[in-house]
Amino acid sequence: MSREHDDMLRRGIGMTSQRTRERLIQRLYEEGLSNAKVLEVIRRTPRHLFVDEALAHRAYEDTALPIGHNQTISQPYMVARMSELLLEAGPLDKVLEIGTGSGYQTAVLSQLVERVFSVERIKVLQDRAKERLVELNLRNVVFRWGDGWEGWPALAPYNGIIVTAVATDVPQALLDQLAPGGRMVIPVGAGEVQQLLLIIREEHGFSRRVLEAVRFVPLLNGPLA
Ligand code: SAH
């Protein structure tokens, strides 16, 4: 890629123009997303840098896109919705993310909370995500290559946990690592029957809210080189 082209991508000219981005924000707003902070972060986060160049022209469509290894970058609506749910009760300092993928949701979160701890099982995806966040100068994120079913116990508890792959059940380790009053947003189910849950750690036990039908790739087992 030439230097000039590179600069152009960064400034978001052409098919990734400001107008295209504004249309996406408008659409999210019309779909009921109302957290101004979240929308502002989505507006300024260059999603085209998180997909292959060949797909960059589709980066501001409200759709998931392939990122290789049978994985997808999350749909902007879902990124905004999950962020909004996490932040609904106020600011968060420590958030655990399971499923770094392209790093797009990570990048959005890192601009909304104090620190993000992100776990990914596919090493090459993690490496690329890391590079992108450094390039965007988003430095409040630490990455771990590992199995999200186990969370990241050494740094627990977390005030927020977000899982960006669908689990058959809520992983017990993640419940254990949620701080008192902490919030977890997680898709649960299998195949076509998946629902987004909001789980809150109350004084005694957990409350659960079922939010909406969703579509995610599965939360798999074990790290993969
Ligand atoms: N939020 C990401 C979505 C990535 S798709 C983005 O916007 O790009 C889901 C990701 O979860 C994939 O990268 C997949 O490799 C990862 N994943 C699946 N099972 C996992 C597990 N057990 N532990 C950690 N990551 C996992």
Residues whose N, C-alpha, C, O or C-beta is under 5 A from the ligand:
A	BS01	SAH	Q71 T72 I73 S74 I98 G99 T100 G101 S102 G103 Y104 Q105 V119 E120 R121 I122 G146 D147 G148 W149 T164 A165 P218 L219 L220 N221 G222
